[in-house]
Amino acid sequence: MGDTPQRSAHAGTGGTPVATSHEGPAGASARVAERPGNPGRPDGGLGGGGALPRARAFGAERAFRGLTLAAGTTVLVVIAAIAIFLVAKAVPALRANTESFWTFEGWFPNDNPPQFGIGALAFGTVLSSLLALLMAVPVALGIALYLSHYAPRRLGNALGFLIDLLAAVPSVVFGLWGRDYLAQPVADLSAWLNRYFGWIPIFGDGPYGNSILLGSVVLAIMVLPIITSLSREVFRQTPTANEEAALALGATRWEMIRTAVLPYGRPGVIAAVMLGLGRALGETIALALTLGSTYAISFNILASGGNSIAANIANRFAEANDTGRGALIASGLVLFAITLIVNITARAIIYRRREFTESAA
């Protein structure tokens, strides 16, 4: 009998024979010449398991990282430089002061001996800013909700542009408008409030004129576009799926806003309000034209009087001597600290709210 013929992988179909063994000894592939570009690959390519090419020592990524680090460090350096400048200029005047800087209700830094205090100025600054927010925030949120969820697109865009344009009006224009046009209507309103609500301490007797109420109304108009613009953009970022889910469950438009839009936009609204508060705390010319420039702590917002740190600096700087300028810089240091506290508080509130939202999700 002859030798058995070799079987084909396609037996019965006339297929070609299949090689049953490798040509060459075992392990020959390991001895294939490797290119230096990528060890482990005969062709030097970037195949599976191959090492990535080494990054450049001074590449674009490292340069950009250094640039951003320098920018962030510059901000901290500027803040520290401002604080050092204020402290260095304020210390001599504080040492020369013969009254309590925190509780004395008066401002006589040019006298000999100098006497001045920050209590009344800080009180007027905080009171006028809080009253401005109390008047501006509800109106701003209402406008933002209308522009983002009720108004037609064209009307919403047009009104939004006008509100943004209002933020570009110089503060001196608001101050002159408040002093020359709003003073009399606010005085009439003050008399009416005292007549019918005089039993409330903040609605005390006159005389009426340039008062905390007038300054707060002007401040409210000034911070209104800031809070409105930011809140409108935050409300527009609400996921459409959340709104459609609320409507699909039978919610009305207001119920959808209350359950889907407002909770989602709460951190952004807080940030907008705090930004408006910072704007109100630092306002200078508008309050210098609408407040009465008195130095007394009083909760009566209707009577003529009131003052703020920034307005006092604008009114008193020209006539101040060396000690007086140091006293004004010391008051600026207090305003600087108040502004930092407000911003840090806002960041803490937003951070805690974000943590709560992420944990709930």
C-alpha positions, 0 to 999 in steps of 0.5 A, spaced: 500 500 500 502 507 498 503 513 503 497 516 505 496 523 501 496 529 505 489 532 508 486 538 505 482 543 510 477 543 505 476 536 504 472 534 498 471 541 496 478 541 492 481 546 497 488 548 498 492 544 503 493 547 510 500 548 513 500 544 520 507 547 522 511 554 522 516 555 518 522 556 522 524 554 529 520 556 535 521 563 538 524 566 532 519 572 532 522 574 538 529 575 535 526 579 529 530 586 529 526 591 533 526 599 531 528 604 536 522 608 536 518 603 540 521 597 543 517 590 542 514 592 535 518 590 529 515 596 525 516 601 531 509 603 531 504 605 537 501 598 537 497 595 543 502 594 549 507 599 546 510 605 551 507 612 549 513 617 547 516 621 552 513 628 553 517 634 551 521 637 557 518 644 556 511 643 552 505 647 551 501 643 556 507 645 561 507 652 559 499 653 559 500 650 566 505 655 569 501 661 565 495 659 569 498 658 576 502 665 575 495 668 573 492 665 580 498 667 584 498 674 581 490 675 584 493 673 591 499 678 591 494 684 589 490 682 594 495 682 599 499 688 597 492 692 597 491 689 605 499 691 606 498 698 603 491 699 607 494 697 614 501 701 613 497 707 612 492 706 617 496 705 623 499 712 624 492 715 624 489 709 629 495 710 634 493 718 634 486 717 635 483 719 642 477 715 641 474 708 640 475 707 633 469 702 633 464 705 637 465 713 637 460 716 633 463 722 630 469 724 624 474 729 627 480 726 624 483 733 623 482 736 630 488 736 635 487 731 638 484 727 632 477 723 634 474 719 629 470 712 629 467 707 624 461 705 627 456 710 624 459 709 617 459 701 617 452 701 620 450 706 614 453 702 609 450 695 611 443 698 612 443 701 606 446 695 602 441 690 605 435 695 604 437 695 597 437 688 596 430 687 600 427 692 594 431 689 588 432 681 589 424 680 588 423 684 582 430 682 579 428 674 580 421 676 577 424 679 571 429 674 570 423 668 570 419 672 566 424 673 561 427 666 561 420 662 561 414 667 560 416 672 555 416 671 547 423 670 545 424 676 541 421 680 547 425 677 552 432 678 548 430 685 547 428 686 554 434 683 556 438 687 552 435 693 555 437 691 562 444 689 560 444 696 558 442 699 564 448 696 568 452 700 564 450 707 566 455 711 570 453 711 578 454 719 578 448 719 573 444 715 578 446 719 583 444 726 580 437 723 578 436 720 585 438 727 588 434 731 583 428 727 581 427 722 586 428 726 592 421 729 593 417 723 591 421 719 596 420 725 601 412 724 600 413 717 601 416 718 607 411 722 610 406 717 608 409 711 611 410 715 618 403 717 618 400 710 617 406 706 620 410 711 625 409 705 630 414 701 627 421 704 629 424 704 622 419 709 620 420 715 624 419 722 624 422 727 619 425 732 617 425 728 610 430 729 604 436 726 603 436 719 607 437 712 608 431 710 604 433 715 598 440 712 598 437 705 598 432 706 592 438 708 588 442 703 590 436 698 588 436 700 581 443 700 580 444 693 583 437 690 579 440 689 572 446 685 575 442 680 579 437 680 573 442 678 568 445 673 572 439 670 575 436 670 567 442 666 565 442 661 571 434 659 570 436 658 562 441 653 564 435 648 567 435 642 564 429 641 559 428 634 561 427 637 568 422 642 566 418 637 561 418 631 567 414 636 571 409 638 566 408 631 564 406 630 571 401 635 571 404 641 574 402 648 572 407 653 569 408 656 576 409 649 579 414 647 574 418 653 576 417 652 583 419 645 583 424 644 577 427 651 576 428 655 582 431 649 586 436 648 580 438 655 580 439 657 587 446 657 588 447 661 582 441 666 585 445 666 591 451 668 587 448 673 583 445 676 590 452 676 593 455 680 587 449 685 588 451 686 595 458 687 593 456 692 588 452 696 593 457 696 599 462 699 595 458 704 591 461 711 592 458 717 588 451 715 588 450 715 595 455 721 596 449 725 592 443 722 596 445 721 603 445 726 609 452 725 611 451 725 618 455 720 623 449 717 628 447 710 628 439 710 627 434 705 625 430 711 622 431 710 615 426 716 613 429 722 616 435 726 613 441 723 614 445 717 614 452 716 611 457 710 608 464 708 608 465 709 601 461 716 601 465 719 607 471 717 603 469 721 597 466 727 601 472 728 606 478 726 602 479 733 599 479 737 606 483 731 610 490 732 612 495 727 613 491 724 619 485 725 616 487 721 610 490 716 614 483 715 618 479 715 611 484 709 609 483 706 615 475 706 614 477 703 607 480 697 610 474 696 614 470 696 607 475 691 604 474 686 610 467 687 610 467 685 602 472 679 603 467 677 608 461 677 604 465 674 598 467 668 603 460 667 606 457 667 599 462 662 596 461 657 603 454 657 602 454 655 594 459 650 596 455 647 601 449 647 597 453 644 591 455 638 596 448 637 598 445 637 591 451 632 589 449 627 595 442 628 594 443 626 587 
